[in-house]
Amino acid sequence: MTTALEAPEGADTSWPGQLPGTDPLPGRLDRWLAKRGAELVAIRRHIHAHPEPSHSEFETAALIARELTVAGLSPRMMPRGNGVICDIGQGPRTIAFRADIDSLPLQDLKNVPYRSTVDGQAHACGHDVHTTIMLGLGMALAQLDEQGLLPGRIRLIFQPAEEAMPSGAPEVIAAGGLKDVDAIYALHCYPQLPAGLVGVRSGPFTAAADAVEVKLSGPGGHTARPHLTADLVHALGKVIIDVPALLSRRMDPRAGLSLVWGAVHAGQAFNAIPGSGEVRGTVRVLSREAWRDAPELITRLIRDVVAPTGVEVDVDYIRGVPPVINDRMASAVIAGAAGAALGPDRVVEAELSMGGEDFSFYLEHVPGAMIRLGTGRPGADDRHDLHQGGFDVDESCIAHGVRVMAHTALAALSTGAF
């Protein structure tokens, strides 16, 4: 093992076996996987306890490469050493699977033995689970390949910096991560579903997500004489209130565009009009066409709203990620594979999310799909959402995720759809 962390005494780290009424994996792989449960749980806990921020995932990448090498594979590091790409098998068709490996700048608030040891960093989005599942998939498919039962090539992509702007997916693509790839898949933790269920959706899956920063400047002045200066706080208020309202009348409502401010800063004294201030927020939109038009429209609206106030304005519109739009055939393949792995009654329709995901960059190049992996703990009254410091998972979700992705790999390699 690569970690000194051990499961807490009395903890249940066993993997669920093959569920009744489901299809077995070839090569007696279900039995082989069942013996790896404690190992994969320990790997997940080690990654969880040692989170690394976006663009700095060097130790995590090294751990991934070591585990894949032990499994008999030949991983290659990305140019900066903070991501890993690994091929398994040979053949004319290549199916890729992506896991993101970075953490979030949040404090881990859980009282568990695998709590983050890094102050201000936590795996509060489940990337430790995504990484562990893809490691398990790699170990499993390496076994199949040794038996001559893998009908093609699988590529595992362990991607840095999903949580950052700019994100890591374009780096992977530039490093040749999609070369010869016919389709790509990913999963994402979803605490609103109990472990053992997955959510699948064809078409729009997550929103595009951009950032906008508005900086205002003026001469400042006394609050007793606002008519002798430019009232910067009033101008900030107009940007905060008027721009989102105007957007709803300038953009087709079916585009699902949302502008929400998350930070505002101006002034220090209660009786002085400040000379500078800023407001920052996120732009989210479901339509790819509306996403392309959003920077020009939003920048123009901000300038138009500020113009009558006499305040100077600087707008910095920061491109984030396009929307995830799942391919119809890829979604059908993974839905069928999930049904084979877990049972058809455990595959539900996923909700549309306004969250952003840089998996979308891959889908600009090849067909693919992302699904939601249920991670909710049965009976837990302390369930936390993603991006909260108390977020945790039912670790049986690792077993379900590996089986779903293994069935998906075999189904996608066997279909002629890609």
N, C-alpha and C positions, 0 to 999 in steps of 0.2 A: 504493500500500500504506500501511497505517496503522502499520507497524512498521519499525524500522531493523534488526531482527534478520535476518540472512541465514542460509540453510542452510549448515552446515559444508562445506568443500570435500570433494568426493567422496561426500557423503551422497546416498542415494537418496530423493528426495522426490517421485518420480513416482507417479501414481495407477495402480492396477490398472485395466485396461480391462474392458469387459463380458466376464464369464466365459462360456466355451462352454456352450451349452445353456440359457442364461437368456433371459428376455424383455427386449427393448429398451424403454427409456422412449420415450414419444412425442416428437415435435418434434426428433429427432436430439439428444436431451438427453444421452445417454451420451457422445457425442463432445464436446459442450460442457463437460460435467463433467470430462472427462479433461484438459482444458486448464487447469483451476483447481487442480490438485493442489498445485503449489508454493506458490500463494497461500494455500491453506487450511492447509497445513503450517506456513507462516510465521506465520499468525494464531494457530494453536495454540501455537506455541513462544513467541510474544510473551505470550499469556495465561499460559502456564506460568511464564515468567520474572517476571511481575508479578502474583502472586496477591494477592487481597484477602480479608480475613476476613468472616465472616457479618455481614450488616447493613451492611457498609461497601464494597460492590462498585461504587462510583461510577465509577471510571475504566473498569472492565470494561464496565459498562452503556453508558457513552459510546462506547466502541469498537464495541460491538454496534450501537448506533443509527447510527453513522457508516457502517458497512459495509452495513447494510440500506438506508440512504438512497442510497448510491452505486448499489445494485442497483435503484433506482427505486421503492423502497417507502416507506411513511409510518409508521415506528415511533412509538410513544408511550411516554414514560417512566412508570414507576410513580410514585406520589405522592412518595416519598422520593428518587427519582432513582437508585435502586440496582437497578433491574430494568427490563425492556423487554417490551412486548407489541406484536405486529405482525400485521396481517391482510393476506392476499394473496387476491385474487380476490373474486368475488361469487357469491351463490346461496343457495338456501333451506337448505342443509346446511352446518354448520361443523364441521370436525375440527381439534382442537388438538394441538400437540406441545409438550412441555415440556423445557427444559434447565435444570439448576441451574448457578450461576456462581460460587459461593463456594469458598474454599480451606479447608485445615485448619491448625490451630496446631501444625505439625510442622516440623522442620528438613529441608530438601531435602538428601539425602546423595549425589545423583548427580554424577558428574564429566562434565557435558555442557555445551555452549555455552548451552543454554536453561535452565540451572539457576536456581532462584528467586533473585531479587535482593533479596528481603525476608526479613530474618532471622526465623526462627521461623514462617514461613508457607510452605506448599507445596501444590501441586495433587496430593495423594497419593491422590485418589479418582477422578480422571479427569474432573472437571467441566470442565476446559479442553477435553477431547475432546468431551464432550457439547455444549458451547457451539459449538465449531467445526462439528460435524456439523449442528446446527440452523441455523447461518449458511449453510452450504453448501446445505441444504435450501431456505432462503429464497431464495438466489440462483437455484437451479434452478427453483423454482416461479414465481418472477418472470418467468423466460424463457418458461415455458409459458403464463402468464397473458397475456403480450404477444402470443403466437401464438393466443390464444383457445382453448387446449387444456386449461384448468384448469376442471373441471366443478363448481365450488363454491368455498367459502371455506375457507382454511387459516389458523389462528391459531398463531403462534409465541409461546411464553411463555418468557422468559429470567428465571428465578426466583432471587431472593437467598435466602441463609440456609437452605439445606437441612440444613446440619450443626449448626444451633443449636436450642436449646429456649428460647423458642418459635421455631418455624421460619417460613420465608417463604411457604409455600403458602397459609395463611389470609390473608396480606396480598394475595396475587394474587387470591384469590377475592373479598375485600372490594373490590378495585379493579375488579371487573367482568370478571376474566379468563375466567370461565366463562359469561358472558352469551351465550346463544344457541348454546352449544357442544353438539354431539350426542355426541361421543366424544373421548377424549384418549389420547395415546400418549407413551411415553418409552422411552429405552434407558439401560443402565448398563454401564460398562466391567466386564469380567470377565477377569482375567488367566489364570484356569484354563482358558479356551478359547483356542485359537490364533486369530489374526486370520483372518477369512474365514468364521468360524462364528458363529452366533447361537443362543441358548437361549431357548425359548419355553415357557411353562407357563400353563395355565388354572387358575383358582381361586387358593388361597393361594400367595403368591409370596415375601413377606417378612413378618417378625413385627412386631407392635406393639412399640414401644420407649419405655419410661418411665424416669424416674430416681427414686431414693429416697435421702433423706438422714436419718440417725438421729443425733441429738445427745443424749448422756447427761451428766448432771451429778450431783455428790455432794459431800460434805464433804471428801473426800480424807483422807490419813492416812499412817501409817507401815506399811511392808510387814510389820513385826514384829507388828503388832496389827490384822489385817484384821477381827477380830470387833468392834472398836470403831468401825468406820466402814462405809461401803458400798464394796465392792470393784468399782470402776468397770471395770477392765480385764477382770475375770471376767465382768461383765455384757456388755461388748462381745463377748467370746468367745461367749457364749450367743446373742447376736443373729446373729453371723456363722455359727455352726454350726447352731443349732437352727431358725432361721426357714426357710431353704431346705429343710431336711429335713421340717419340718412341712407346708410348702406341697405337697410331693409326696403328702401324705395328705389334704389338704383341697381339692385341685383335681383335676378329672377329668384323668387323664394324657393323654387325647387332645387337650387344649387346648394342649399344648406350652408350658407356662409354665416360665420359667427365671429365677431370681434369682441374680445373680452380683455379688459385691462387688469393687470396683475400687480403693478407697482406705480406709485406716484410720489414724487419728491419735489418740494419747493419751500424755500424760506426757512427761517428759524424764529424770528421775532413776530409776535402777534400784531404789532402795530407798524410793520414795515412791509411794503410791497417788494417782493424779491426781484432780483435782476435775472434770475435763471430758474428753470425748473424742467422736469421731464416726466413723461409717462411712458410705460412700457406694457405691452400686451401681446396676445397671441391671436392669430388669424387662422380659423379652421374652416374648411370648405370640402364638401363631398364631391363636387363636380370638377373633373380635370380641366374643362374649358374655363370655368369660372376661376379656378386657381391660377390659370395663366393670365387672366385679366385683372386679378386682385391687386397687384402692386401699383399699377398705374391709377386705378380707380381710387384706392384708399389714399394714396399720396395726394391726389388732386383734391379729394374731399377735405383732408386735413388742412391743406393750404387755403382752400376756399373758406373754411370755417374760421381760421385764424386771421385771415386778411383784414376784416373790419376792426380788429382789436388794436392794431398798431404794433403788435408783438412780432419779432422775427422768429421764423420757424425753420427747423432742420429735421427732415424725416429720413430715417434709416430703415428701409424695408429689407428684412433678412429672410432669404429663401430657406425653408426648412426641408420638408419632404412632401412629395406628391401623395395623392390618396392611394390607399391599397384597394385595388379593384381585382378581385379574384377571378381567374379564368373559369369559364363554365365547365369545360371538360376536366380541368385539374381539380375543381371542387367536387365533381362527380366521382373522380377516382379516389380522392381521400375520404369522401363520405362513405363509399363502398368499403374501403379498407378499414375505416374506423368501425363500421358495422361488423366486419369479419373479426376484428380484434376484440371488441367489447360487447357486441350484440346490437342489432338495429335499434332497439328501444333506448340505447344509451347515446344515440347520436341525435342531437336536437338542432334546431335552427338558431344560429348565432345572431345576436342583436347587432345592429349597425352602431358603430362607435364614432364619436367625434375626436377620439384620441388620434395621435399621429404615430406612424411606424415607418422606419426607413427601409423595411422590406419592400416597400413600394418601388424603390429604385430598381430592384431586380426585375420586377414585373413590367418595367418599361422596356425590357430587353427580351425576356422569355416568358412564356405562360407559367402560371403557378398559382398557389393558394396558401393562405394562412388560416389556421383554425384556432379555436379557443379550447384550452385544456382546463377542465374542472380541477380546482385545487382546494375547494372549500372543505373544512373539517366537519364531520358530522357532530351535531350537538354543540358546536363551539358557539359561545355567546360573545366572543371577543374577536369576531372576524373583522379584519381590516382590509380596506381596499388597497389596490396598487398605489404606490407612491406615498404610503403612510409608514411611519417608523415601526409600527407594530405588525406589519404584514408578515405572514408565515403561511405555510402550506401543509396539507395532508400529504406526507411523503409517499403514500401509495400512488400518487399521481405520476411518479417517476416510472413505475412499472407500466401503467396504462399508456403513458406517452411513448415509451420505447416500443411497446407492442403495436400501437397505432402506426408509428412511423416505419417500423419494419414491414408491416403489411402494405403500407403505402409504397415503399420502395419496390417491393416485388410486383405490386399491381401496376405501378407506373412503368416499370421496365418491360412488362409483358404486354401492355396496351399499344396499339398502333396509332394512338391519338396524337402523339407528340413527334 
